[in-house]
Amino acid sequence: MDTSHCRRMLAALACLAGLGAMAEPAGVDPFGVMVELDDAERFAELFRTSGGAPTAEALQVQYLDPAGRGVEIFTPYRIRNAQHLAEAIARDPAPYRDAIERCLPLVRQTEPDLRAIYLGFRGLLPEQPLPRIAVVFGANNSGGTADTDMQVLGLEVLCRLAPDDAAFRRLMRHFYAHETVHTFQRIDEARFKTDPLLAAALAEGTADYIARLVTGEMPDPERARWAEANAAFVMAEFARDIAAARDPALTEAQRNAVLHRWVHNAGKPPKGWPSELGYWVGMTIAEGYVTNAPDRAAAIRELLRLEDPRAVLARSGISLPSS
């Protein structure tokens, strides 16, 4: 055996291993990721000691002032401020009590699912840094949001949507995956101005599509069954509203009314529709786009950038009348 050849091979392999370590993306380790619960546990203690009726002053001093990154992300448009949060709790304390007593202890039990999902993302998109995850309490108006470095979940809303332990675990799996995709997305805001409904549906639908890939589960199966059974109606309505949302003569309020027929209407959809129907439409378009692409891995990365929503639709194979 040529020992010098072996030494050269070992040196080359060591060099490659070093390069691989250097190329490791920033972010959390998928093998050891844990949900950050400090803020949620501090809120729970305040809720208990106040008899389920914390004042705005107590919330400010004991929850918001010492809060971490999760509450910081969740404050704009959701928590807003201590007074808004106190009023939400006073209006309906039951979801908070249920979330503290039933769901908060279950969060740690979902961490093996989170690690499996993160390992799936590491295989699918190895260059993407995996975000931290925090669970917090908000103003009973949002199940989750994300910034580039962290996804944040609103426990009182998620617990309300999950009537039993198995449903809670399924819902957490979906949110872990869906909100992680949002931390990967780098979509130019101009896309939402020129084609607001199509861009919004594709942004949310891409998150649902990739979440489905890494969890193996259909997001909101009941919504999917309804949409598939009414697909012709859904696509015709969506095409009509795409055109309406593009109208430059619309006021911002009118445009938002069109958008909210399809996205960001959880619990308040149009009569007879399931919530967030635009997520299903966007997911269907995203799936068609990837299926028809010559390089499916590249197509997924293109969806994360969403540089041309109309081209994505055109290449998806989904036909929308008058779109």
C-alpha positions as CSV (number, residue, x, y, z in Angstrom):
1,M,0.0,0.0,0.0
2,D,1.2,3.5,-0.8
3,T,1.1,5.1,2.6
4,S,1.9,8.6,1.2
5,H,-1.2,8.4,-1.0
6,C,-3.3,7.4,2.1
7,R,-1.9,10.4,4.0
8,R,-2.8,12.7,1.1
9,M,-6.3,11.3,1.0
10,L,-6.8,11.7,4.8
11,A,-5.5,15.3,4.6
12,A,-7.9,16.1,1.8
13,L,-10.8,14.6,3.7
14,A,-9.9,16.6,6.8
15,C,-9.8,19.7,4.7
16,L,-13.2,19.0,3.2
17,A,-14.6,18.3,6.7
18,G,-13.2,21.7,7.8
19,L,-14.8,23.5,4.9
20,G,-18.1,21.8,5.7
21,A,-17.9,23.0,9.3
22,M,-17.1,26.5,8.1
23,A,-20.1,26.4,5.7
24,E,-22.5,25.4,8.5
25,P,-25.3,28.1,8.5
26,A,-25.8,30.2,11.6
27,G,-28.9,29.5,13.7
28,V,-29.9,26.9,16.2
29,D,-28.8,23.3,16.2
30,P,-31.6,21.1,14.9
31,F,-30.5,18.3,17.3
32,G,-30.8,20.4,20.4
33,V,-33.4,23.1,19.7
34,M,-35.7,23.9,22.5
35,V,-38.7,26.2,22.7
36,E,-38.0,29.4,24.7
37,L,-40.6,29.6,27.4
38,D,-39.3,32.2,29.9
39,D,-41.7,34.9,28.9
40,A,-44.7,32.5,28.8
41,E,-43.9,31.1,32.3
42,R,-43.5,34.6,33.7
43,F,-46.9,35.6,32.2
44,A,-48.4,32.4,33.7
45,E,-47.1,33.2,37.2
46,L,-48.5,36.8,36.9
47,F,-51.9,35.5,35.7
48,R,-52.1,33.0,38.6
49,T,-51.1,35.5,41.4
50,S,-53.5,38.1,40.0
51,G,-56.4,35.7,40.1
52,G,-56.7,35.8,36.3
53,A,-57.0,39.6,36.1
54,P,-53.6,41.3,35.8
55,T,-53.6,45.0,35.6
56,A,-52.0,47.0,32.8
57,E,-49.4,48.2,35.3
58,A,-48.5,44.7,36.4
59,L,-48.3,43.4,32.9
60,Q,-45.9,46.3,32.0
61,V,-43.6,45.8,34.9
62,Q,-43.7,42.0,35.3
63,Y,-44.2,40.8,31.7
64,L,-43.4,43.4,29.1
65,D,-40.4,45.3,30.6
66,P,-38.3,42.2,31.3
67,A,-39.4,40.4,28.1
68,G,-37.1,38.7,25.7
69,R,-36.9,38.7,21.9
70,G,-40.2,36.8,21.5
71,V,-42.4,39.4,23.1
72,E,-40.5,42.1,21.3
73,I,-41.5,40.5,18.0
74,F,-45.0,39.9,19.1
75,T,-45.7,43.4,20.4
76,P,-46.4,45.4,17.2
77,Y,-49.9,44.7,15.8
78,R,-50.5,42.0,18.4
79,I,-49.8,42.7,22.1
80,R,-49.5,46.4,21.2
81,N,-49.2,47.7,24.7
82,A,-49.9,46.7,28.3
83,Q,-53.4,48.4,28.3
84,H,-54.5,46.5,25.2
85,L,-53.2,43.2,26.6
86,A,-55.0,43.8,30.0
87,E,-58.3,44.6,28.2
88,A,-58.0,41.4,26.1
89,I,-57.5,39.3,29.2
90,A,-60.3,41.0,31.1
91,R,-62.6,40.5,28.1
92,D,-62.1,36.7,27.9
93,P,-59.7,35.2,30.5
94,A,-60.8,31.6,29.8
95,P,-58.4,31.0,26.8
96,Y,-55.5,32.2,29.0
97,R,-56.4,30.0,31.9
98,D,-56.8,26.9,29.6
99,A,-53.5,27.6,27.8
100,I,-51.7,27.9,31.2
101,E,-53.2,24.9,32.8
102,R,-53.5,22.5,29.8
103,C,-51.2,23.6,26.9
104,L,-48.1,25.2,28.5
105,P,-47.1,21.9,30.1
106,L,-47.5,20.2,26.7
107,V,-45.1,22.4,24.8
108,R,-42.0,20.6,26.0
109,Q,-43.6,17.3,24.8
110,T,-43.7,18.7,21.2
111,E,-39.9,19.4,21.1
112,P,-39.1,16.0,19.5
113,D,-41.4,16.9,16.7
114,L,-39.7,20.3,16.4
115,R,-36.3,18.6,16.1
116,A,-37.5,16.2,13.4
117,I,-39.0,19.2,11.5
118,Y,-35.7,21.1,11.8
119,L,-33.7,18.1,10.6
120,G,-36.1,18.0,7.6
121,F,-35.4,21.7,6.8
122,R,-31.7,21.0,7.2
123,G,-32.0,18.4,4.5
124,L,-34.2,20.4,2.2
125,L,-32.6,23.8,2.6
126,P,-29.2,23.2,4.2
127,E,-28.0,26.8,3.6
128,Q,-30.8,28.3,5.7
129,P,-30.2,29.2,9.3
130,L,-32.8,27.7,11.6
131,P,-34.6,30.2,13.8
132,R,-35.1,30.3,17.5
133,I,-38.6,29.6,18.7
134,A,-40.5,31.3,21.5
135,V,-43.9,30.7,22.9
136,V,-45.5,33.8,24.5
137,F,-48.9,35.1,25.5
138,G,-50.5,37.8,23.4
139,A,-53.8,39.7,23.1
140,N,-55.8,36.6,21.9
141,N,-55.5,37.7,18.3
142,S,-52.6,35.8,16.7
143,G,-51.3,32.2,16.6
144,G,-47.9,33.1,15.3
145,T,-45.5,35.4,13.5
146,A,-41.8,35.4,12.5
147,D,-38.8,37.6,12.0
148,T,-35.7,36.5,10.3
149,D,-34.1,35.2,13.5
150,M,-37.1,33.8,15.4
151,Q,-40.6,32.5,15.1
152,V,-43.0,33.4,17.9
153,L,-46.2,31.5,18.8
154,G,-49.2,32.9,20.7
155,L,-50.2,30.1,23.1
156,E,-53.7,31.3,24.1
157,V,-54.8,31.2,20.4
158,L,-53.1,27.9,19.6
159,C,-54.6,26.3,22.6
160,R,-58.0,27.6,21.8
161,L,-57.7,26.0,18.3
162,A,-56.8,22.6,19.7
163,P,-59.5,20.9,21.8
164,D,-57.3,18.0,22.9
165,D,-53.7,17.0,23.4
166,A,-53.4,15.3,20.0
167,A,-54.9,18.3,18.2
168,F,-52.5,20.6,20.0
169,R,-49.5,18.5,19.0
170,R,-50.6,18.4,15.3
171,L,-51.2,22.2,15.4
172,M,-47.8,22.9,16.9
173,R,-46.1,20.7,14.3
174,H,-47.7,22.8,11.6
175,F,-46.9,26.1,13.1
176,Y,-43.3,25.1,13.8
177,A,-42.9,24.3,10.1
178,H,-45.0,27.1,8.6
179,E,-43.5,29.9,10.6
180,T,-40.0,28.7,10.0
181,V,-40.6,29.1,6.3
182,H,-41.5,32.7,6.9
183,T,-38.1,33.3,8.5
184,F,-36.6,32.0,5.2
185,Q,-38.6,34.2,2.9
186,R,-37.0,37.3,1.4
187,I,-39.9,38.9,-0.6
188,D,-39.6,42.4,-1.9
189,E,-42.5,44.5,-0.5
190,A,-43.1,45.8,-4.0
191,R,-44.6,42.5,-5.0
192,F,-47.4,43.0,-2.5
193,K,-48.1,46.5,-3.9
194,T,-48.3,45.5,-7.6
195,D,-50.1,42.2,-7.1
196,P,-51.3,42.1,-3.5
197,L,-53.6,39.1,-3.4
198,L,-51.6,36.8,-5.6
199,A,-48.4,37.7,-3.7
200,A,-50.0,37.3,-0.3
201,A,-51.6,33.9,-1.2
202,L,-48.3,32.7,-2.6
203,A,-46.3,33.9,0.5
204,E,-48.6,32.0,2.8
205,G,-49.2,29.1,0.4
206,T,-45.5,28.5,0.0
207,A,-45.1,28.3,3.8
208,D,-47.9,25.7,3.9
209,Y,-46.5,23.8,0.9
210,I,-43.0,23.5,2.4
211,A,-44.5,22.8,5.8
212,R,-46.4,19.9,4.2
213,L,-43.1,18.6,2.8
214,V,-41.3,18.5,6.1
215,T,-44.2,17.3,8.3
216,G,-45.9,14.9,5.8
217,E,-49.2,16.4,6.9
218,M,-51.8,18.4,5.0
219,P,-52.3,21.8,6.7
220,D,-55.9,22.2,7.8
221,P,-57.3,19.0,6.2
222,E,-60.9,20.2,6.6
223,R,-60.2,23.3,4.6
224,A,-58.4,21.3,2.0
225,R,-61.4,18.9,1.6
226,W,-63.8,21.8,1.3
227,A,-61.6,23.6,-1.3
228,E,-61.0,20.5,-3.4
229,A,-64.8,19.8,-3.4
230,N,-65.4,23.4,-4.5
231,A,-62.3,23.9,-6.6
232,A,-64.0,25.5,-9.7
233,F,-65.8,28.0,-7.5
234,V,-62.7,28.8,-5.4
235,M,-60.5,29.4,-8.4
236,A,-63.1,31.6,-10.2
237,E,-63.6,33.7,-7.0
238,F,-59.8,34.0,-6.5
239,A,-59.3,35.1,-10.2
240,R,-62.0,37.8,-9.8
241,D,-60.4,39.1,-6.6
242,I,-56.9,39.1,-8.0
243,A,-58.1,41.5,-10.7
244,A,-60.0,43.5,-8.1
245,A,-57.0,43.8,-5.8
246,R,-54.8,45.1,-8.7
247,D,-57.2,48.1,-9.3
248,P,-55.2,51.2,-8.6
249,A,-58.4,53.1,-7.9
250,L,-59.1,51.1,-4.7
251,T,-58.6,52.7,-1.4
252,E,-56.4,50.9,1.1
253,A,-59.5,49.9,3.1
254,Q,-61.2,48.5,0.0
255,R,-58.0,46.6,-1.0
256,N,-57.7,45.1,2.5
257,A,-61.3,44.0,2.3
258,V,-60.5,42.0,-0.8
259,L,-57.4,40.5,0.7
260,H,-59.2,39.5,3.9
261,R,-61.6,37.3,2.0
262,W,-58.6,35.0,1.5
263,V,-55.9,35.7,4.1
264,H,-55.6,36.8,7.7
265,N,-59.2,36.1,8.5
266,A,-58.9,33.2,10.9
267,G,-62.3,32.7,12.6
268,K,-63.9,35.4,10.4
269,P,-64.0,34.1,6.8
270,P,-66.7,34.9,4.3
271,K,-70.0,33.2,5.1
272,G,-69.8,29.5,4.2
273,W,-66.0,29.5,3.5
274,P,-63.3,28.0,5.7
275,S,-60.8,30.3,7.2
276,E,-57.7,31.4,5.3
277,L,-58.8,29.9,2.0
278,G,-56.0,31.8,0.2
279,Y,-53.4,29.6,1.9
280,W,-54.9,26.6,0.1
281,V,-54.9,28.4,-3.2
282,G,-51.3,29.5,-2.8
283,M,-50.2,26.1,-1.7
284,T,-51.8,24.5,-4.7
285,I,-50.1,27.0,-7.1
286,A,-46.7,26.5,-5.3
287,E,-47.0,22.8,-5.5
288,G,-47.8,23.0,-9.3
289,Y,-44.8,25.3,-9.8
290,V,-42.4,22.9,-8.1
291,T,-43.9,19.8,-9.8
292,N,-43.5,21.4,-13.3
293,A,-40.0,22.8,-12.6
294,P,-36.9,21.0,-14.2
295,D,-35.0,21.6,-10.9
296,R,-37.4,21.2,-8.0
297,A,-34.9,22.3,-5.4
298,A,-34.2,25.5,-7.3
299,A,-38.0,26.1,-7.7
300,I,-38.4,25.9,-3.9
301,R,-35.8,28.6,-3.5
302,E,-37.4,30.7,-6.2
303,L,-40.7,30.5,-4.2
304,L,-38.9,31.8,-1.1
305,R,-37.9,34.9,-3.1
306,L,-41.1,35.2,-5.1
307,E,-39.6,37.7,-7.6
308,D,-42.5,37.3,-10.1
309,P,-45.8,36.0,-8.7
310,R,-47.5,36.0,-12.2
311,A,-44.7,33.9,-13.6
312,V,-45.1,31.4,-10.7
313,L,-48.8,31.2,-11.5
314,A,-48.3,30.8,-15.2
315,R,-45.8,28.0,-14.8
316,S,-47.8,26.2,-12.1
317,G,-50.3,24.6,-14.5
318,I,-53.2,26.1,-12.5
319,S,-55.6,27.8,-14.8
320,L,-57.5,30.8,-13.4
321,P,-60.2,32.4,-15.5
322,S,-59.4,36.1,-16.2
323,S,-56.3,36.2,-14.0
